[in-house]
Amino acid sequence: MGVQSASGFPQNSGTLIPEIWAGKLLTKFYAATCLAEIANTDYEGEISAQGDKVNIRTTPDIDVKPYIKGQPLTYQTPETDLRELLIDQALYYGVHVDDIDKFQADVKFIEAWTADAAKQVKIRQERLVLADIYADAAPENAGATAGKESGSLDMGTLAAPLELTKLNIVDFLVDIGTVLDEQNVPDEDRWVILPWNMVAMIKTSELKDASLSGDAQSILRNGRVGRIDRLTIYGSNLVERFVNTSDSNSICWNAIAGHKQGLSWAAQFTKTETLRAESTFGDFIRGLSVYGYEVLKPDCIVHAIAKRGTISP
């Protein structure tokens, strides 16, 4: 419109005064992704295309028996179980770039578009994985009677989800650690993913920021906010949120915790290519990403059903 002018005074905006296009694209914000932090990618280099299958050999349990002098020894023939990591899912993007736009543009929009596509692929993959793997947690690592040894740790149920507040959020994290302890899960590489509104409870809890050692750069990159009781805490907007019809239509989350060896994930961009358009002057730019994931150690995954609770005055 231009600056307002008095009655009868000419308004030259859009005629003599040209429009100005910014020389930079507007900054875009993305959901933090942490899948590469919580899953092992040991087999990523072994995939090449959708439909690949990676056979993973597991270490068998060796029997240990009491020794009695003079008694003949018996020998076990160990059998190695095979687990399969299927690379059976794929995502793609495709954009059209006109030659004139490419020639006349004053910003490097093609690089920006393809970078955005790569980030959208990561976000889409992580949302799908987090909405699926919680169901593979060991039965002893979920429900109101979690804990392989004690059966006394409440991880919440659909009928009675955990009501988390700043008063009990730290206790909840300690309970997760205990569930993993009772499965003999190593201390290193433990993690938990929570929605940001529950991460905020930690920041206002009795421990406050003194317990969180994450740096600002890592928070922006992957949602890492620090460690409590051997758990690296990640905040994410990709944790599955649902309306719980079993609990008066409350809003709940499928919070997930575990150890890096529990989940295996492999992904690759197997194709990124440019083709000339047939019916116009321009290019088609497209990319294909194949991926697969598998919970290889269910005893290393913890599933909690939680909602935001209220504090009585």
MARNU-620011 format. One record per residue (C-alpha): x, y, z. Coordinates in pm, 1 decimal. Example, Ala and Ser with C-alpha at 12.3 -4.5 7.8 and 13.67 -1.06 7.14 Angstrom:
<sites>
{{1230.0, -450.0, 780.0}}
{{1367.0, -106.0, 714.0}}
</sites>
This chain:
<sites>
{{0.0, 0.0, 0.0}}
{{278.6, 247.2, 77.7}}
{{262.5, 535.9, 323.6}}
{{-80.7, 699.6, 347.6}}
{{-115.1, 1014.6, 131.7}}
{{-338.8, 1317.1, 158.0}}
{{-650.1, 1347.6, -59.2}}
{{-560.6, 1436.2, -416.4}}
{{-191.9, 1360.2, -371.4}}
{{-66.0, 1086.1, -609.6}}
{{16.1, 743.5, -462.8}}
{{305.6, 594.8, -661.9}}
{{349.1, 272.5, -468.5}}
{{338.0, -21.4, -711.4}}
{{387.2, 203.4, -1015.7}}
{{692.5, 430.2, -984.2}}
{{807.7, 277.5, -657.4}}
{{901.1, -91.3, -707.8}}
{{837.3, -373.3, -467.8}}
{{1144.2, -504.1, -287.2}}
{{1202.2, -874.7, -238.0}}
{{1412.8, -977.2, 58.7}}
{{1750.7, -1123.4, -31.5}}
{{1716.3, -1400.6, 226.7}}
{{1451.5, -1662.3, 284.4}}
{{1253.4, -1641.4, 607.0}}
{{1407.2, -1860.0, 875.6}}
{{1208.2, -2177.0, 930.2}}
{{1193.8, -2365.7, 1259.4}}
{{1181.2, -2744.9, 1282.1}}
{{1085.4, -2996.1, 1547.1}}
{{1392.6, -3124.1, 1731.5}}
{{1479.4, -3479.5, 1628.5}}
{{1673.4, -3719.7, 1848.4}}
{{1630.1, -4060.2, 1681.9}}
{{1999.1, -4076.5, 1595.5}}
{{2076.6, -4018.0, 1964.0}}
{{1853.7, -4288.8, 2113.0}}
{{1894.8, -4567.4, 1855.6}}
{{2201.6, -4754.7, 1746.7}}
{{2286.3, -4726.6, 1377.4}}
{{2534.4, -5014.0, 1370.3}}
{{2389.1, -5163.9, 1052.3}}
{{2325.9, -4848.2, 851.0}}
{{2621.6, -4906.2, 621.0}}
{{2481.8, -5244.0, 516.0}}
{{2169.5, -5117.2, 340.0}}
{{2142.7, -4999.5, -17.1}}
{{1777.4, -5011.4, -119.6}}
{{1423.8, -5056.5, 3.1}}
{{1353.6, -5423.0, 66.9}}
{{1697.6, -5503.2, 207.1}}
{{1712.2, -5729.4, 509.1}}
{{1994.0, -5730.3, 762.2}}
{{2032.2, -6053.9, 961.4}}
{{2161.2, -5983.9, 1310.8}}
{{2311.7, -6264.9, 1515.9}}
{{2259.3, -6260.3, 1890.8}}
{{2480.6, -6403.0, 2165.1}}
{{2321.2, -6716.5, 2319.2}}
{{2287.4, -6772.5, 2694.2}}
{{2552.5, -7015.2, 2815.3}}
{{2441.5, -7253.5, 3090.7}}
{{2643.1, -7252.1, 3411.6}}
{{2616.4, -7569.9, 3622.9}}
{{2746.0, -7680.5, 3963.6}}
{{3066.2, -7884.1, 3950.6}}
{{3084.6, -8212.3, 4143.6}}
{{3410.0, -8402.5, 4157.9}}
{{3396.0, -8730.9, 3971.6}}
{{3068.2, -8650.3, 3792.6}}
{{3080.1, -8658.5, 3411.4}}
{{3057.9, -8313.9, 3252.4}}
{{2779.0, -8228.7, 3010.6}}
{{2827.7, -7992.4, 2720.4}}
{{2587.5, -7743.4, 2569.4}}
{{2561.9, -7673.7, 2198.7}}
{{2479.8, -7300.3, 2186.4}}
{{2237.0, -7181.6, 1918.9}}
{{2256.0, -6829.4, 1784.6}}
{{1918.7, -6665.7, 1731.2}}
{{1874.9, -6442.6, 1429.3}}
{{1694.3, -6110.9, 1440.6}}
{{1592.6, -5931.7, 1121.7}}
{{1618.3, -5561.4, 1052.5}}
{{1396.6, -5498.6, 750.4}}
{{1457.6, -5190.1, 539.0}}
{{1098.8, -5193.9, 418.8}}
{{983.5, -4832.5, 438.9}}
{{1054.7, -4532.2, 221.8}}
{{979.2, -4161.5, 192.9}}
{{1034.7, -3931.7, -102.0}}
{{1011.9, -3568.9, -208.2}}
{{973.9, -3414.9, -552.8}}
{{980.0, -3049.4, -661.1}}
{{960.8, -2870.1, -994.8}}
{{1198.0, -2581.5, -1071.0}}
{{1131.1, -2366.2, -1377.8}}
{{1439.1, -2259.7, -1575.2}}
{{1335.3, -1893.4, -1572.6}}
{{1286.9, -1890.5, -1197.0}}
{{1621.6, -2061.0, -1149.0}}
{{1796.0, -1813.7, -1378.4}}
{{1638.0, -1496.6, -1242.1}}
{{1619.6, -1580.7, -870.7}}
{{1840.8, -1380.0, -638.2}}
{{1838.3, -1641.7, -361.4}}
{{1961.3, -2002.0, -361.0}}
{{1613.9, -2144.8, -320.8}}
{{1692.5, -2491.5, -461.4}}
{{1944.9, -2558.9, -185.0}}
{{1693.4, -2431.4, 70.3}}
{{1416.1, -2654.4, -66.2}}
{{1626.3, -2971.6, -69.1}}
{{1761.5, -2898.3, 280.5}}
{{1403.2, -2852.4, 400.9}}
{{1302.6, -3182.3, 238.8}}
{{1582.8, -3367.8, 418.8}}
{{1471.9, -3224.4, 753.0}}
{{1106.6, -3308.3, 684.3}}
{{1208.5, -3669.1, 611.0}}
{{1384.8, -3690.4, 950.1}}
{{1082.6, -3546.9, 1130.4}}
{{839.1, -3779.2, 951.3}}
{{1052.9, -4085.9, 1027.8}}
{{1090.3, -3997.6, 1394.2}}
{{718.7, -3934.3, 1442.4}}
{{639.5, -4274.6, 1291.5}}
{{903.6, -4458.4, 1495.6}}
{{803.7, -4301.0, 1828.5}}
{{438.2, -4385.1, 1761.0}}
{{525.3, -4752.5, 1716.6}}
{{816.1, -4875.8, 1927.9}}
{{653.0, -4829.1, 2269.6}}
{{432.1, -5132.0, 2196.1}}
{{746.3, -5348.5, 2179.1}}
{{859.2, -5274.2, 2534.5}}
{{893.8, -5582.4, 2753.6}}
{{577.8, -5648.6, 2961.1}}
{{782.0, -5598.3, 3278.7}}
{{872.9, -5247.1, 3159.2}}
{{519.5, -5108.7, 3132.3}}
{{194.1, -5085.5, 3323.9}}
{{106.3, -5030.3, 3688.0}}
{{323.3, -5319.4, 3810.0}}
{{643.0, -5260.1, 3614.3}}
{{975.6, -5390.8, 3738.4}}
{{1102.6, -5737.7, 3654.7}}
{{1212.0, -5807.4, 4012.4}}
{{979.3, -5592.1, 4223.4}}
{{663.5, -5544.3, 4016.8}}
{{611.3, -5225.4, 4217.2}}
{{689.0, -4944.8, 3973.4}}
{{393.3, -4762.8, 3820.8}}
{{443.2, -4661.6, 3457.1}}
{{74.7, -4581.7, 3406.0}}
{{-208.6, -4748.5, 3215.9}}
{{-485.8, -4630.7, 2986.0}}
{{-734.2, -4655.7, 3272.3}}
{{-501.5, -4483.6, 3518.5}}
{{-232.4, -4276.9, 3344.2}}
{{42.0, -4121.7, 3554.6}}
{{-37.5, -3764.7, 3655.7}}
{{296.6, -3590.0, 3638.7}}
{{368.7, -3256.6, 3806.7}}
{{681.2, -3073.5, 3916.9}}
{{641.5, -3249.4, 4254.1}}
{{673.9, -3606.0, 4123.0}}
{{848.1, -3578.6, 3783.8}}
{{1192.1, -3655.2, 3932.3}}
{{1052.6, -3957.3, 4118.2}}
{{910.8, -4076.1, 3784.8}}
{{1253.8, -4053.6, 3620.9}}
{{1412.6, -4243.7, 3908.4}}
{{1146.9, -4515.3, 3870.2}}
{{1234.6, -4547.0, 3501.2}}
{{1596.5, -4593.6, 3600.0}}
{{1493.6, -4863.8, 3846.0}}
{{1292.2, -5047.5, 3577.8}}
{{1607.3, -5055.0, 3364.8}}
{{1817.5, -5157.5, 3665.5}}
{{1593.9, -5458.0, 3725.8}}
{{1655.4, -5564.2, 3365.2}}
{{2034.3, -5532.7, 3416.9}}
{{2055.2, -5259.7, 3153.2}}
{{2393.1, -5076.6, 3153.0}}
{{2407.6, -4726.2, 3298.9}}
{{2561.3, -4561.8, 2994.1}}
{{2350.7, -4463.6, 2690.4}}
{{2019.6, -4453.7, 2877.4}}
{{1762.8, -4202.9, 2754.8}}
{{1407.5, -4077.9, 2797.5}}
{{1192.3, -3873.9, 2557.9}}
{{925.5, -3646.5, 2702.8}}
{{695.0, -3382.1, 2558.0}}
{{818.1, -3031.4, 2627.2}}
{{544.2, -2957.1, 2880.5}}
{{681.5, -3237.9, 3098.1}}
{{1039.1, -3122.5, 3047.9}}
{{921.6, -2787.5, 3183.2}}
{{813.2, -2963.3, 3503.2}}
{{1172.1, -3078.3, 3556.7}}
{{1295.8, -2722.3, 3519.4}}
{{1056.4, -2605.2, 3790.5}}
{{1101.0, -2909.6, 4015.8}}
{{1306.6, -2926.3, 4333.5}}
{{1620.4, -2989.5, 4125.9}}
{{1556.7, -2706.2, 3880.4}}
{{1824.0, -2620.2, 3624.2}}
{{2106.0, -2742.3, 3849.1}}
{{2024.1, -3096.1, 3737.4}}
{{2027.8, -3021.2, 3366.2}}
{{2367.9, -3007.2, 3201.4}}
{{2271.5, -2971.8, 2834.3}}
{{2423.8, -2688.9, 2632.8}}
{{2214.9, -2446.3, 2429.3}}
{{2348.2, -2571.0, 2096.7}}
{{2256.4, -2933.1, 2161.6}}
{{1905.4, -2835.2, 2275.1}}
{{1843.7, -2661.2, 1943.9}}
{{1987.0, -2951.2, 1746.7}}
{{1835.3, -3258.4, 1905.6}}
{{1628.0, -3161.6, 2209.6}}
{{1886.0, -3278.2, 2466.1}}
{{1829.6, -3090.7, 2791.5}}
{{2049.0, -3275.2, 3041.4}}
{{2081.1, -3585.1, 3260.6}}
{{1906.2, -3707.8, 3574.7}}
{{1979.7, -4043.4, 3738.8}}
{{2181.0, -4172.9, 3440.8}}
{{1902.6, -4080.3, 3194.7}}
{{1977.7, -3838.8, 2913.9}}
{{1657.6, -3635.1, 2879.1}}
{{1525.8, -3526.8, 2540.8}}
{{1234.9, -3292.1, 2483.1}}
{{1030.5, -3348.6, 2169.6}}
{{709.9, -3239.4, 2001.0}}
{{707.7, -3575.0, 1820.3}}
{{612.0, -3789.9, 2121.5}}
{{275.2, -3949.6, 2043.9}}
{{-12.6, -3752.0, 2194.2}}
{{-361.5, -3900.6, 2207.8}}
{{-708.6, -3853.9, 2351.3}}
{{-750.0, -4122.6, 2617.0}}
{{-1109.6, -4244.6, 2596.7}}
{{-1039.6, -4477.2, 2890.2}}
{{-964.4, -4180.7, 3115.4}}
{{-1243.7, -3926.1, 3055.3}}
{{-1094.6, -3815.9, 2722.5}}
{{-783.2, -3678.7, 2889.4}}
{{-481.8, -3579.4, 2679.4}}
{{-203.6, -3833.6, 2733.2}}
{{139.7, -3911.9, 2591.6}}
{{319.7, -4237.7, 2522.0}}
{{647.3, -4146.5, 2690.7}}
{{938.2, -4375.4, 2601.4}}
{{1270.0, -4447.1, 2769.3}}
{{1540.2, -4702.9, 2720.3}}
{{1895.9, -4785.6, 2623.6}}
{{2062.4, -4722.0, 2288.5}}
{{2110.0, -5094.4, 2223.0}}
{{1737.1, -5156.1, 2253.8}}
{{1643.1, -4992.3, 1923.7}}
{{1818.9, -5033.2, 1591.3}}
{{1748.8, -4786.3, 1310.1}}
{{1898.0, -4753.5, 965.0}}
{{1820.0, -4489.6, 701.5}}
{{1979.7, -4365.6, 382.9}}
{{1901.7, -4129.6, 98.3}}
{{1956.4, -4382.1, -177.7}}
{{1856.4, -4153.0, -463.1}}
{{1881.6, -3777.1, -514.0}}
{{1851.8, -3682.2, -876.4}}
{{1757.3, -3411.8, -1123.7}}
{{1555.3, -3480.0, -1440.7}}
{{1457.5, -3248.0, -1723.2}}
{{1083.5, -3177.5, -1735.8}}
{{913.8, -3309.1, -2051.3}}
{{634.4, -3057.6, -2099.3}}
{{806.7, -2736.8, -1986.2}}
{{1148.5, -2580.0, -1946.2}}
{{1265.4, -2681.4, -1605.1}}
{{1390.9, -2956.7, -1379.5}}
{{1231.8, -3214.3, -1155.3}}
{{1435.3, -3263.2, -838.1}}
{{1354.5, -3568.0, -630.2}}
{{1497.4, -3770.6, -346.1}}
{{1427.0, -4115.2, -200.5}}
{{1505.5, -4218.6, 155.9}}
{{1473.2, -4582.2, 265.6}}
{{1470.7, -4682.1, 629.2}}
{{1385.3, -4950.2, 878.8}}
{{1383.9, -4995.6, 1254.2}}
{{1343.1, -5276.3, 1503.1}}
{{1332.3, -5312.8, 1880.5}}
{{1602.6, -5576.2, 1916.6}}
{{1605.0, -5580.0, 2296.9}}
{{1253.0, -5527.8, 2439.5}}
{{1393.5, -5537.7, 2793.4}}
{{1580.9, -5215.2, 2710.1}}
{{1262.1, -5018.1, 2626.2}}
{{1029.9, -4863.4, 2887.1}}
{{677.4, -4742.8, 2807.9}}
{{487.1, -4498.1, 3026.7}}
{{140.2, -4351.1, 2976.0}}
{{133.5, -4007.6, 3133.2}}
{{-64.5, -3687.4, 3143.6}}
{{-6.9, -3343.9, 3287.1}}
{{-136.5, -3336.2, 3642.8}}
{{-244.1, -3046.1, 3860.0}}
{{-116.4, -2940.3, 4200.1}}
{{-377.8, -2891.2, 4469.2}}
{{-363.9, -2550.2, 4639.1}}
</sites>
